[in-house]
């Protein structure tokens, strides 16, 4: 007797899966929801709801040190992401397309910051900056340079992995056709390969900016006294307890992250619609020049 074929994703209708999935969502998002709700709490005691107020958002915005650290985090995240996108995309193309001596070693070294404990990366960067005599008295925003470089070291490998995974499905005949029609190598790269990589670049950029905004350990080892970031500032404020103004500042950071994510999804969807004419075959999935 033949077994009855199951419909795709039929397991999602099982009660056990639905319960487990629901509990997972509650575990992940309920703390964030509580933080946002209590940022409007009209009470210094953060465990008892006393009423709705916007006052603590005003206090958070009026805190010069907190807003300075918030601005530092945004500048560091955007700058390090831009550098990581350039490095990660070029490295992804290099590893995807070419064969050369030491390729396996380069792949392993590129992925090393992902698997290495953050505390080890932070200490090594601290020793490195101290050994080269990195200046600590630079004016703002130049004093953020060491943190930006530190964030690039652990964000560009994620961009490389995402973009390289995107390149696996590229049809090399499209680039060859562009070259046959008179396009130079740079023109084919700009008008054929980059549009195909754009969804991967958007996804890698969103991942990089999120990791940068969230990082504490590596930033703690590399930040100077005048270059505090938002996570470090929040950590110092938590020593005297969680207050609604901390929740308000955290909620503003969540809002910024959601806006960036929404923009990324929007541009990725628009790029997917534009690249539809470029989907012209499966390709060999290798892309190595022989």
Secondary structure as UniProt FT lines:
FT   TURN            8..9
FT   HELIX           10..13
FT   HELIX           15..38
FT   TURN            39..40
FT   TURN            46..47
FT   HELIX           55..62
FT   HELIX           64..97
FT   TURN            101..102
FT   HELIX           103..115
FT   HELIX           118..132
FT   TURN            140..141
FT   HELIX           142..144
FT   HELIX           145..167
FT   TURN            168..169
FT   HELIX           172..180
FT   TURN            181..182
FT   HELIX           185..188
FT   HELIX           189..193
FT   HELIX           194..214
FT   HELIX           217..222
FT   TURN            225..226
FT   HELIX           230..238
FT   TURN            239..240
FT   HELIX           244..274
FT   HELIX           275..278
//
